[in-house]
Amino acid sequence: MSKVLNDLNLSIWQKDDYTIAITVQNKVTGEKFISTIECTDKRKAKDMSRTHDKLFNHLKDMLVQNNKWNK
């Protein structure tokens, strides 16, 4: 039996130059979760619970490749 959760709607978008917003919606229940990921540049290089540089850079690259990053 698989423990993978499938059939979710995922949206990512640029909130500002240092923040990416993420929405995950469960198609079955309709429940929606919204969060943000920041790079440490926003917090003067301080690691905080919402700063995730590797994930931020990966998602930013995806947005740039799809012409969804403004700068």
Contacts in CASP RR format, 6 or more apart in sequence:
PFRMAT RR
TARGET T0000
AUTHOR 0000-0000-0000
METHOD contacts of the structure
MODEL  1
MSKVLNDLNLSIWQKDDYTIAITVQNKVTGEKFISTIECTDKRKAKDMSR
THDKLFNHLKDMLVQNNKWNK
7 26 0 8 1.000
7 27 0 8 1.000
7 28 0 8 1.000
8 24 0 8 1.000
8 25 0 8 1.000
8 26 0 8 1.000
8 27 0 8 1.000
9 23 0 8 1.000
9 24 0 8 1.000
9 25 0 8 1.000
9 27 0 8 1.000
10 22 0 8 1.000
10 23 0 8 1.000
10 24 0 8 1.000
10 25 0 8 1.000
11 22 0 8 1.000
11 23 0 8 1.000
12 20 0 8 1.000
12 21 0 8 1.000
12 22 0 8 1.000
12 23 0 8 1.000
12 59 0 8 1.000
12 62 0 8 1.000
12 63 0 8 1.000
13 20 0 8 1.000
13 21 0 8 1.000
13 63 0 8 1.000
13 68 0 8 1.000
14 20 0 8 1.000
14 21 0 8 1.000
14 60 0 8 1.000
14 63 0 8 1.000
14 68 0 8 1.000
14 69 0 8 1.000
14 70 0 8 1.000
15 21 0 8 1.000
15 36 0 8 1.000
16 42 0 8 1.000
17 71 0 8 1.000
18 38 0 8 1.000
18 39 0 8 1.000
18 41 0 8 1.000
18 42 0 8 1.000
19 36 0 8 1.000
19 37 0 8 1.000
19 38 0 8 1.000
19 42 0 8 1.000
20 36 0 8 1.000
20 37 0 8 1.000
20 38 0 8 1.000
20 56 0 8 1.000
20 59 0 8 1.000
20 60 0 8 1.000
20 63 0 8 1.000
21 34 0 8 1.000
21 35 0 8 1.000
21 36 0 8 1.000
22 34 0 8 1.000
22 35 0 8 1.000
22 36 0 8 1.000
22 37 0 8 1.000
22 59 0 8 1.000
23 32 0 8 1.000
23 33 0 8 1.000
23 34 0 8 1.000
24 32 0 8 1.000
24 33 0 8 1.000
25 31 0 8 1.000
25 32 0 8 1.000
25 33 0 8 1.000
26 32 0 8 1.000
36 50 0 8 1.000
37 50 0 8 1.000
37 51 0 8 1.000
37 52 0 8 1.000
37 55 0 8 1.000
37 56 0 8 1.000
37 59 0 8 1.000
38 48 0 8 1.000
38 50 0 8 1.000
38 51 0 8 1.000
38 52 0 8 1.000
38 56 0 8 1.000
39 51 0 8 1.000
39 52 0 8 1.000
39 53 0 8 1.000
39 56 0 8 1.000
39 57 0 8 1.000
40 46 0 8 1.000
40 47 0 8 1.000
40 48 0 8 1.000
40 51 0 8 1.000
40 53 0 8 1.000
42 51 0 8 1.000
43 51 0 8 1.000
60 69 0 8 1.000
63 69 0 8 1.000
END
